[in-house]
Structure formats: C-alpha cells, structure tokens
Amino acid sequence: MAPKTGKAKPHKAKGEKKKKEEKVLPTVIEVTVETPDDSQVSLKGISTDRILDVRRLLGVHVETCHLTNFSLSHEVRGPGLKDSVDIVSLKPCHLTITEEDYTEDQSIAHIRRLLDIVACTTSFGASSTSRTKTPGRIGGSKESGSTETGGDNKKIVNKSGKDACTDEMEKADAAVSMCPPPRLGQFYDFFSFSHLTPPVQYIRRSTRPFLEDKTEDDFFQIDVRVCSGKPMTIVASREGFYPAGKRVLRCRSLATLLQQISRVFDSAYKALIKAFTEHNKFGNLPYGFRANTWVVPSVVADNPFVLPPLPVEDENWGGNGGGQGRDGKHDYRPWAKEFAILATMPCKTPDERLIRDRKAFLLHSLFVDVSVFKAVAAIKRLIENPAFLSDTVKSVLHEERVGDLIIIVRRDVSDASTKMDCKYDGCRVLGVSQEELARRNLLKGITADESATIHDTPTLGVVVVRHCGFTAVVKVSSEVNWEADPIPQDISIEGNPEGGANALNANSLRMLLHKSSTPQSSSALQRLQGGDPEILHSARSLVRKILEDSLLKLQEESSKCTKSIRWELGACWVQHLQNQAAGKNEAKKTEETNPESAVKGLGKQGALLREIKKKTAVRTGKTEEGKDVYAGNNLDMSKKPDSTNQKELENKDEEIEVIWKKLLPEAAYLRLRESETGLHLKTPDELTEMAYNYCADTALPKLVADFGSLELSPVDGRTLTDFMHTRGLQMCSLGRVVELADKLPHVQSLCIHEMIVRAYKHILQAVVASVNNVADLAACIASCLNILLGTPSTETVDSDIINDEKLKCKWVETFVVKRFGWQWKHESCQDLRKFAILRGLSHKVGLELLPRDYDLDNASPFKSSDIISMVPVYKHVACSSADGRTLLESSKTSLDKGKLEDAVNYGTKALSKLVSVCGPYHRMTAGAYSLLAVVLYHTGDFNQATIYQQKALDINERELGLDHPDTMKSYGDLAVFYYRLQHTELALKYVTRALYLLHLTCGPSHPNTAATYINVAMMEEGLGNVHVALRYLHEALKCNQRLLGADHIQACSFLPPSLHKKTFNSSVTHTFFN
C-alpha cells in the first residue's frame, strides 16, 4: 500500500506545465529489423521502449523466435547497441540482426529455446480423459443452422420463422446450462498444439566420440531425433551447429540447420509456426512457460515420479526456477549493515527516493530469494533425517546462522484448532505481545510516509516459509557493528538480470510425493494410478481423528479474540480524516440534509450506504455521548475551551506530547502533528480504541459500498484479501462483511468461500504436520480432500463416509463462528463452488495436482496419484516504488473522473518509475502496463493499448501463473482490444479463456462473469451468430439483475451492438477494467 495516497495535487489548467507533460505521452513506433536471411521483420513498439524491449519483441515473433545469440546494429549508431539505448533516438528506426559467436553456456541456452518452442506439441496435450469443448463457448459452429451446446452436447436446430431466435433462446435457457462445471482436464488446452506432429522427439547430450578431431571451438555433441527417422548427431561449436563430420553445413541456428538436413522437421516446424500465427499473429506465443500453477502440465501424468520439467526450468539445458542466490555467493552478504544503510539514505525528493527505492528493491528481492533457498534446504534436511522427526519435545527443530541470516525451523502442530502465528510482522517474529504489536502497527500507520516500508527494518528483513508441515523463519540479525566508522550513504548491488524477468518460481522448489527406484516401470505407474484402498482408508482414519480432537478444543475455545491492527489501517484512517478536513464530504452532508432521492443507475446499491449506516448504528448502539467521543476523530480545533480549564488542558497536552516523543522519532511525531488530524492530542490507548471504531463504523461499510458500486471487484480469495489488507482490514472481519453485504450475493459468496478455504486450510495443514513419512503424504492429502470436497451419495451405506461428512460440517460451523463471528448454515454447502475451494486450498497449502476432470459429486474424487507434490509458500513485505504506486492511484482516480489526459500522464510516469525500480519485465511492473493499456483504450488508441496489454499478459503468464487474477484480467482486456481492432475471431479465443478461468474462480454468478458474457455476445454478433449473442446477453441480464438489481447500470444497455453500439461497448468493458 502506498501511504497517504489517493489525494492528487491540483492541476494547473493551462500553460507551460501542461506542454511539458504532453512530451511524456507515449506513441507507437514502427521498428524494422533486417534478419540474417535478408528478410525484414516489422515490429510495433512504444516510444518508451529500449533495445532490450526490441530483443523481447524479436523473441515472440514467429520468424525470429528461434534466434538467441545476436546483437543489433544501426546505420548511424553502429554495431553492438546496448540494451539501454532508447529506440526513439534511432533515426531511422531500422536495425540489423548480427549473429554472434557462442560460448558454451549460450549454445546450451540456444538448444533450450528450440526445445521450448516445440514443447507446446507434447507438454500440454489433453490427458487420457475424452476431449470436450472449452466451457463458455456455446456456439461451436459458425453455421446458423445448428449450435452445439456446452452443457449436454445437444443440438438445437433453427426453424424458419420470424421468432426463431427468441424461441430457440428460451428453449435453450430452459433445457441447457450455459455454465457447465469447470474441467481441470482442459486447463492447458489454450496452450496445447498436441494435434500437430512434434518437430523434435528429443535432444540429448551425446556420449559418442567426435567423428573428426575436436577443435578448441567445438563444445559438445547432441543426439537429435526429429519427428521421424534415425537420431542424428550434431556438434555445438563457437560458430554454430553442424552435423557430425560435416563441418561445411554449419549454421548459426539449430532450427535452421535441422530444416536444411531434414525435410520432415522442416515440414513439422513450418506447420507449428503457422499454427503460432493462427493462434495470435501479434505475439503472445505459447512458449517460455514455467510450471508455476497449482495444476501441473499434462505431461506429468505419464511420469509423476520425475515431473518432467518444462524447458525453461530444465537444469539439463541450463534452465532453472529463476531467482538469485542459487550459487551461494550472497550467503554471507552484510545484510544487517545494508538494511541499516537503506533506512538512512536520503529520500526527501522524488529523485532521491527513486535511487533509494531501486536499491531497496534489489536488495530485498535478493534477500528473499536467498532466504527461501536456505529455508527450503533446511526443511529438506530435516525431512530426510528421521531422527529429527521423531523428536516431539523440541519446539525448535533446527536453528542456524549463516552470516547475518538467522534461520529457525519449527514443526507445525497437528491440531487444526491452533492459531498459528506465521506472519512476518507477527508477535512470534518480532518478539512482542499482541497489545504491543497493535500499538506498534497503529503508530507506524498514522505516521507513515513514502518510506514507511523501508524504514521498518525489523519486518523488511524477515521471510516466513511454510513447506511440508514445517515453518521456517529467516530474519536478518538486528546487531550492526559499524566499528566506529561513519554509516555509508549507499550500497553496491547488481541490477536485476533480464530486466526483472525470471523471478523465483516457488513451484520449482517442490517436494515430489511419489518416488520410485524405477521411474520407467509401467507397473509402478499403474499401481500408483489405481490407488491402494487400504492406504486411503488408513489415511482417512487419521484425518477423522484430527477433526475429532481439534473440534473438542475448538468448542472449548473462548469466542473473544484478541484484536490486532494492521499498519495500513492507520494510514487509511489518516487519509480519511484529512479528506474530511479538506471538506471532501461536504456534498454528502448536504445530500443528507435534503430529502433522499432515488439514485438511478445503481440498482440495489443506491440505498446500500444508507442501510449500512443504519445497521452500523444499531450494532454499535451509538449514544449522543458516544458520538461526541468519536467526533474527536474530526477534532474540531476551532472550539476553544473555557478559561478555567485552559491550564489543565495545556498540562495534559504537554504530558501527551512527552509520551509521543518517547514513542516516536522526532520526524515521525512532526508528521503526525502536521497532518492536521489532531491525533497527536490523543493518548495511544485512546487512539487504539478510536481506530477500532473507525474500522467498524467507516472502513468496513466503505469497503462493502465500493464492492457494490463495482469500484472494487474481487474475483477470488486472493483479490479479496488484497483489497482488505490494502485498507488495513483483518480477514477475521469477513463475517461482518457478509452481514453488511446482504444485498450483494456475489460478495457474500466470495467471503463465505474464503472463510471455508481458511477453515479447510487448518485441517489440511494439521494432517500434513501429522505425517512423518513423505511417502504417506499423498495418500493422506487425497483422503483429506475427499472428506473436505467429496459428496457422499444419498444411497451411501458406508457409515464412516456419512459420519465424516457430519463431523466436517460440525467442525466448519464451529470454526467459522469462533474465528469469523458468523453463523455458518449447513444448507449453504449445496451452493459451494468446490473447484474454487480446491484452487484456494492448493494456493494456501502449496499443492500441485494433476489436470484431471475430478468428479466432485463423488464421495472419493481424489486418488494418491492426483497429488503430485508440495511447494513452499512464503510471505514477506512487498517492496517496490511508493511514488510509482501513488501515481498509479492518481491515474485510476483521473480515469474514474474522465480526465483521460491526466490519467495517461500519471500512468506513464508511474510506469517509468516502476520500470526504473523493478525492471521492465518484473511482475510488479505488469500492473502498470495493464492500467496504462486501459487508459489508452479509453482515449481511443487501441493499437498502443494492445501493445501494453500484451506485455502485461506475457509477464503475468510467466511470472504470476496461468490462472492468476491479473492474468485472467489481461485475457479479458486483450480480447476487447482485439475486437476493437476488428480481429474478432482472435478476440473470441481470448475471451473464452477468460470465461473459463472466471467459471473456475468466481463462478457464473458474478458481475465480471456477466460482463464477459456481454463481451462474448458482442464478438459472436460480430461473427454473425446473432442467436448465440442473444443467449449470452440474456444470461448476462439475468445475472446482473440478480446480483445488482434491475435498475443498476450494469443491467441496462443490453441492446445488440448493431442497434446501440455506443452504449453496448461502454457496458462491455466496465467490469474487466476495474
């Protein structure tokens, strides 16, 4: 969170400042590149791009994607252009590719690129289950005579007549569901080209002797088997690749060489490149992926004992899971001194903060990577040593110190009712009580500025890693010995390689749960896939015992929980008070004094705020005296006390000032006093109580109101958590959010699902912690998932299954009441989206599952073979550019107000700062690309918007995951951009992918899903499938009326585009652009 944001400075209407700001507005630039085969490639870049960006664009172009080792030259600037050169400085913008000599590592990377390009033909193919149509697309045929439905595969035939479309739509709605249950077996279909012949079957290091004398320019030999024929031996050398014994055929590119010597490879490779072009001729090629999603690639099903890596992470060809610190050279870095230096670096001006923020980001990213590697290594050593696991007395199983890093590993408890303090800023890590922590966070929040995160060294230097039933805390020692030397003003640290791309993928540190001495044994694989009923039955008994024991403890637990405070709450509170002091709520106060009028266009939300306020007043039982106390938040300084009490008040103020100066540094106290909120006149205890009141009476109702207006639109537990944490709200408030959102069923559903996921997480973590043998983990996890997500049949005669279902429901009811203060109703179980729960549970616990069509209507949908591995889950402070985040918020605010020029200006500056701090291809920069794309779309610059959104999508897919909410949003936005560029079929591909992910996460009853239905309808209508478009519109209308009310603006403007183009398009893009 960027402290004290959301209040943009006033703009000067006209003049010189405006002219200067116009110069930073980006423009599209055509870049022409001469390739080694004397052809030309035309690339579309942005005026802010550099040579590094041109290299990335060449990497996703079908004609140049196979090239890896080259430099770029310019007729004026000369050869060997550096990556930092701006392309706007190149006149003309005409570049030439010059292929360079290889080193051994570069030749290995080149081979990895070819394997990566062809991986989509083998790694993502459908599993053994039958291939079905992708959910969400109703119209499988472009013919108007018949439409294949997505639910039951029935065909509805059009009849000639005036009302044929209407009749067909009504019949279809009555008989067919437009929202079939998600199929995990189709998760990778969007990236799969398994229908094509793989150009390469394998590439291996060759052990054969060289046919000719090996020269110093020859590195190694590889055996290559293309789609047919015998293996061939290729030599990798400094100048390229050549067949063994045929040095004269040397080529710089391995793909070019194979095309020359093998016709079948040439044919298969060209077919693949053609398919790439048909998939998306603008880029976004389906290669370069990492196994960073909870659903593993389909190829794993053939050999779960090994989990074949995708080429990017294949260590045999120089790949890895990303991140820094694998080589161990940073282990003994002086972390304590460098973090202390960061806290003292100058940061008064934006330029000083930019330098400081970049150093802080680089150092913190390196620290996190090293800490995760060390923590996972320590946990693996414990798992491999049974002597440690048998010791149940020690609370700390392992403790070591590596330089300034202190690593402490504890075994998780096998009690699902225990509250685990695993926060990087929690009581256990910081060594303080709950009350002291609440006060500490509140003081940090109300005095926060752009340096709040970096100056809080105790939390900045902490990483918490949970893995396989263990919790490791890695923190930087607080001891700093300067040896009487002055504190340096700067630190030396290398920049992020690859522009911030290839950050650490935690999934690459997985612990495989299936081990076999003979991985290739088909009998072992068959036994694994068949499962062992006895093992599953025994594991089910373990889960049952954990549920029974923890339920008893949970029932005895006091419902009163210790209140905690997030520091972001204090920062938001100060903003709220400053906004009030600035008179921003005068309009609302005026409206409250006038007779209330109907608010058109907001549906149920028109009166939502009034109802929330009434409920809050009843709940808190406000009296006039209480109002006066809380009015102290506003602290009207114009009221002067009586002369008789003047001296007493002055003495009290002096005493409070002394207290504050003891608690806060002088600079922090001055910021608090100058904030014009009057909070410095209150004691810390009074402020704590006032903060709780602000949270309950203002922050939570405001959050729900923003959900209702669709200013915020969470799609899963992750986005819901982010929205709440950014505003300083604890997740234990979910029950209260459900109560306040009684007219927002989609918000209630998300909150309920998140509470269930968190309840199930405690059970699953307790089960994992109770298992001492890794070989038994898969069976225990599968049995636990069967109890949590399976559905016993009404005809079930197995009493254990029936009793387990009752026990689970009783446990969840008790847990939700105790932890969230909300009464869970068992009948709500029928409305649960179990795939969304499975997804959330896998994220929180760290599971990787096979992409199989699980039958969750079955009592035992999971087998041991479905649970592939466990991956570490780690948490730490988010460190980036505070000024960049502030500018992003200003851009969003300007966009909401319709000030497009300001929105573009702020967005461009935000992107510039984030690129400078994090790098152009870091996952934190992707959000700036995405927002700027939306802003440019609204200005009508569809080309430039598409370029930015493609950059965001490429980063999100490879760095965040294939089903991350940001990735999902990029699919939806990019589909709309393609449609506006009149590439309707391409747009339909991407919107279908977005719809599939929405069905998997938030389900069909969500405003985002309804908006996507409208997008699909718009595109289907553009392809001439009017009857299909009408059905999607009808479904969207029903969804929005049900969720938002009949008179909400989202439930209006449902005319076909040909009749009401402007209104239709404006409603289409609303939700995805939140």
Buried (B, 14 or more C-beta within 10 A) or exposed (E): BBBBBBBBEEBEEEEEEBEEBEEEBBEBBEBEBBBBEEEEBEBBBBBBBBBBBBBBBBBBBBBBBBBBBBBBBBEEBEEEBEEEBEBBEBEEBBBBBEBBEBEBEBBBBBBBBBBBBBBBBBBBBBBEEEBBBBBBBBBBEEEBEEBBBBBEEEEBEBEEEEEBBEBBBEEBBEEBBBBBBBBBBBBBBBBBBBEBBBBBBEBEEBEEEBBEEBEEEBBBBBBBBBBEEEBBBBBBBBBBBBBBEEBEEBBBBBBBBBBEBBEBBBBBBEBBBEBBEEBBEBBBBBBBBBBBBBBBBBBBBEBBBBBBBBBBBBEBBBBBBBBBBBEEEBBEBBBBBBBBBBBEBEBEEEEEBBBBBBBBBBBBBBBBBBBBBBBBEBBBEBBEEEEBBEEEEEEEBBEEEBBBBBBBBBBBBBBBBBEBEBBBBBBBBBEBEBBEBBBBBBBBBBBBBBBBBBBBBBBBBBBBBBBBBBBBBBBBBEEBEEEEEEEBEEBEBEEBEBBBBBBBBBBBBBBBBBEBEEEEEEEBBEBBBEBBEEBBEBBBEBBBEBBEBBBEEBEEBEEEBEBBBBBBBBBBBBBBBBEBBEEEEEEEEEEEEEEEEEBEEBBBBBBBBEBBBEBBEEEEEBEEEEEEBBEBBEBEEEEEEEEEEEEEEEEEEEEBBEEBEEBBEEEBBEBBBEBEBBBBBBEBEBBBBBBBBBBBBBBBBBBBBBBBBBEBBBBBBBBBBBBBBBBBBBBBBBBBBBBBBBBBBBBBBBBBBBBBBBBBBBBBBBBBBBBBEBEBBBBBBBBBBBBBBBBBEEEEEEEEBBEBBEBBEBBBBBBBBBBBBBEBEEEEBEEBBBBBBBBBBBBBBBBBBBBBBBEBEBBBBBBBBBBBBBBBBBBBBEBBBBBBBBBBBBBBBBBEEEBBBBBBBBBBBBBBBBBBBBBBBBBBBBBBBBBBBBBBBBBEBBEBBBBBBBBBBBBBBBBBBBBBBBBBBBBBBBBBBBBBBEBBEBBBBBBBBBBBBBBBBBBBBBBBBBBBBBBBBBBBBBBEBBBBBBBBBBBBBBBBBBBBBEBBBBBBBBEBBEEBEEBBBEBBBBBBBB
